[in-house]
Amino acid sequence: MSKILPALLLAAMLLHIIRPIGLPGLRRRTDFWKIAVFAIGLMMLTVLIRP
């Protein structure tokens, strides 16, 4: 699971650059960095949860 998540988030970033997703806060192509910030936060959360 920990290897699938980065691949999915990277794919979402690439797709957002090609065509914006259209969610609130992700309407412009230059908003792909927000997906990266979310990914970093999610990775930190998974590291903290693991024993």
C-alpha positions in Angstrom: 0.0 0.0 0.0 2.8 2.4 0.8 4.2 2.0 -2.7 0.9 2.4 -4.5 0.0 5.7 -2.9 3.0 7.7 -4.3 2.3 6.3 -7.7 -1.3 7.3 -7.6 -0.5 10.8 -6.4 2.2 11.2 -9.1 -0.3 10.1 -11.7 -2.8 12.7 -10.3 -0.2 15.4 -10.6 0.7 14.5 -14.2 -3.0 14.3 -15.2 -3.7 17.7 -13.5 -0.9 19.3 -15.5 -2.4 17.9 -18.7 -6.0 18.8 -17.8 -7.0 20.4 -14.5 -9.1 18.2 -12.2 -11.6 21.0 -11.5 -12.1 20.5 -7.8 -12.3 23.6 -5.6 -8.7 24.7 -5.2 -7.5 22.7 -8.2 -8.9 24.7 -11.1 -5.6 25.9 -12.7 -2.7 23.9 -14.0 -0.3 25.6 -11.7 -2.2 24.2 -8.7 -0.5 20.8 -9.1 1.8 21.7 -6.2 -1.1 21.4 -3.8 -1.3 17.7 -4.7 2.4 17.4 -3.9 1.9 19.1 -0.5 -1.0 16.8 0.2 1.2 13.8 -0.8 4.0 14.9 1.6 1.5 15.3 4.4 0.0 11.9 3.8 3.4 10.3 3.7 4.3 11.9 7.0 1.1 10.7 8.5 1.7 7.1 7.4 5.2 7.2 8.9 3.8 8.4 12.2 1.1 5.8 12.3 3.5 2.9 11.7 4.8 1.2 14.9 
